[in-house]
Amino acid sequence: MKCLDASVVIEIFKGNPYFIRYTEEDFIMTDLTLAEACAIILKQYNEKTSDYWFRKFYSYAKTISADLLYEAVKFRWKAKHKKLSFFDATAYIFARKYQCTLVTMDNDFRHLPGVEFIRSKNPKPL
């Protein structure tokens, strides 16, 4: 199963044909990832568009426990040289816990285990 991060979710929202394929297989995301993606859509478009995508992807968003959030805080602290956001660290720890592959366009994850990294300018998995 794939766990999508916000950069991938945004590309799906934009209708990028390369990323649509991720919706054709089993996938999940964290509730924080959905909130982050919808915040970006709200900023770039409008509330109606953000509401639409929130409702459309809500059933794929999984709630994160306090224990997992704390694990993400520790992971982010240990990887401080990578400049990961809290959202990114949470998505990674969530994917690892549920044995999913994290699909991301974030270069900071490029060489971490359990990650499918996609180059943003040339969207091909590495």
C-alpha positions in Angstrom: 0.0 0.0 0.0 1.1 3.6 -0.7 1.0 6.5 1.8 0.9 9.8 -0.1 2.4 13.0 1.2 1.0 16.4 0.5 3.2 17.1 -2.6 1.7 14.1 -4.3 -1.8 14.8 -3.1 -1.5 18.4 -4.6 -0.5 16.9 -7.9 -3.5 14.6 -7.9 -5.7 17.6 -7.0 -4.2 19.5 -10.0 -5.1 16.5 -12.3 -1.5 15.7 -13.2 -1.9 12.5 -15.2 1.3 11.0 -13.9 0.0 11.1 -10.3 -3.5 10.0 -10.9 -2.3 6.4 -11.1 -1.7 6.5 -7.3 -5.5 6.8 -6.9 -6.0 3.6 -8.9 -4.3 1.4 -6.3 -4.7 1.2 -2.5 -3.5 4.3 -0.7 -3.8 6.2 2.5 -2.6 9.4 4.0 -2.5 11.0 7.4 -5.2 13.4 8.5 -2.4 16.0 8.9 -1.4 15.4 5.2 -5.0 15.9 4.1 -5.2 19.1 6.2 -1.8 20.4 4.8 -2.9 19.7 1.2 -6.2 21.4 1.7 -4.6 24.4 3.3 -2.4 24.8 0.1 -5.5 24.4 -2.1 -7.3 27.0 0.0 -4.4 29.4 -0.4 -3.9 28.9 -4.1 -7.6 28.5 -5.1 -10.6 29.1 -2.8 -12.6 27.6 0.0 -15.1 25.8 -2.2 -12.3 24.0 -4.0 -10.6 23.1 -0.8 -13.9 21.8 0.7 -14.4 19.6 -2.4 -11.0 17.9 -2.2 -11.3 17.5 1.6 -14.6 15.6 1.2 -13.3 13.6 -1.7 -10.2 12.3 0.1 -11.5 12.3 3.7 -12.1 8.5 3.7 -8.4 7.9 2.9 -7.1 10.0 5.8 -6.1 8.1 8.9 -6.0 9.6 12.3 -2.6 9.8 14.0 -2.1 8.8 17.6 -0.3 11.0 20.2 2.4 8.2 20.4 3.0 8.4 16.7 3.1 12.2 16.8 5.7 12.0 19.5 7.7 9.5 17.4 7.6 12.0 14.5 8.9 14.8 16.8 11.8 12.6 17.8 12.5 11.6 14.2 12.5 15.2 13.1 14.9 16.1 15.9 17.3 13.3 15.0 17.2 14.2 11.3 17.5 18.0 11.9 20.1 18.2 9.1 17.4 17.3 6.6 15.1 20.3 7.5 12.0 18.2 7.5 8.7 19.8 8.4 6.6 18.3 11.2 4.0 17.2 8.5 6.7 15.4 6.5 8.2 13.7 9.6 4.7 12.6 10.6 3.9 11.1 7.2 7.2 9.2 7.2 6.8 7.7 10.6 3.1 6.9 9.9 4.1 5.1 6.7 6.9 3.1 8.4 4.5 2.1 11.3 1.9 0.8 8.9 4.5 -0.8 6.5 3.5 1.4 3.6 5.7 3.1 1.0 5.7 6.8 1.4 5.3 8.5 -2.0 6.8 11.9 -2.0 8.4 14.6 -4.1 10.4 15.9 -1.1 14.2 15.5 -1.8 14.9 15.1 1.9 13.4 11.6 1.8 15.3 10.6 -1.4 17.6 8.0 0.3 15.5 6.9 3.2 14.1 3.3 3.3 10.5 2.8 2.5 10.2 5.8 0.2 9.2 6.2 -3.4 10.8 9.5 -4.4 9.5 11.2 -7.5 11.5 14.1 -9.1 9.3 17.1 -9.4 10.5 18.3 -12.8 10.6 14.9 -14.3 8.1 12.7 -12.5 9.7 9.3 -12.6 10.2 7.2 -9.5 13.8 6.5 -8.5 
